[in-house]
Amino acid sequence: MATIKVPEHVPSPAEDCEQLRKAFKGWGTNEGLIISILAHRNAAQRSLIRKTYAEMHGEDLLKELDKELSSDFERIVLLWTLEPADRDAFMVNEATKRSTSNNLVIVEVACTRSPLELFKARQAYHARFKRSLEEDVAYHTSGDIRKLLVPLISSLRYEGDEVNQSIAKSEAKILHEKIANKEYNHDELIRILTTRSKAQLLTTFNLYNNEYGNAINKDLKVDPKHEYLKLLRTTIKSLIFPERHFSKILRLAINKLGTDEWALARVVATRAEIDMERIKEEYFRRNSIPLDRDIAKDTSGDYERMLLALIGHVDA
């Protein structure tokens, strides 16, 4: 479900590196040339370009981009050029800093990545920050939020389609009891959400809906502003319907008074090669306006062109 358009005949990494080098030199940076290369290469090709650039020019391409670009355009290009695991590690680290704290991003990385992707992100975090991702999440959170986020980000879920119906039935009952009693932080509720496979949880949530007449997230919406409950709802939505979660994040980012550029760049850079087509469909279904039109209305210049290229806009 990738949206990026890779040309039929891709130049060699060395040719791409020469063109990028050319884009950096002379009077001013050639942003158009950078977009025409990086926005149209997949993760493996971008990784090879970075490796080749270092071999040819003795410099890290990311450092060069950082030096040459600025503001929102720089952010999206750097996020996009990072290895996926490094990108996740970087985003979680930002989310645990006091000045850029964002528990939603931690939930997002924990719940929308495959078990292997999450494991690689934790490895990348070790390598980059010389600490474990779990210890930073634990240190920067407290109470119920810490109780949920640490096992969530440490999880190594089963990834297959095997489902146990009787477990689903008994755990739907447990979830309903705890929610009905307002025991939202109960160990059993957290255990189910942080350890069960996505297929198992989908069956459990469907049974919950059928048995008790309400979607689980509806029952958790008792206080829309309560951060812990919001994170619980985001956990459930991100695990089961990531495209709904991401389309909502994009809509909120664009609808803000002054666009939330960080959220916009984060979603586009992390989902362009995964499920952006589904996110675009969901966005249109919810908002009756295509995502590319909203992005074009709300952004401008090279930043707009890069975003549109990554979501597969025809002319980008």
Secondary structure, DSSP 8 states (H G I E B T S, - for coil): -------SS---HHHHHHHHHHHHSSSS--HHHHHHHHTTS-HHHHHHHHHHHHHHHSS-HHHHHHHH--HHHHHHHHHHHS-HHHHHHHHHHHHTSSTT--HHHHHHHHHHS-HHHHHHHHHHHHHHHSS-HHHHHHHT--HHHHHHHHHHHH-----SS---HHHHHHHHHHHHHHHHTT-TT-HHHHHHHHHS-HHHHHHHHHHHHHHHSS-HHHHTTT-TT-HHHHHHHHHHHHHH-HHHHHHHHHHHHHHSSS--HHHHHHHHHHHTTTTHHHHHHHHHHHHSS-HHHHHHHH--HHHHHHHHHHTT-TT-
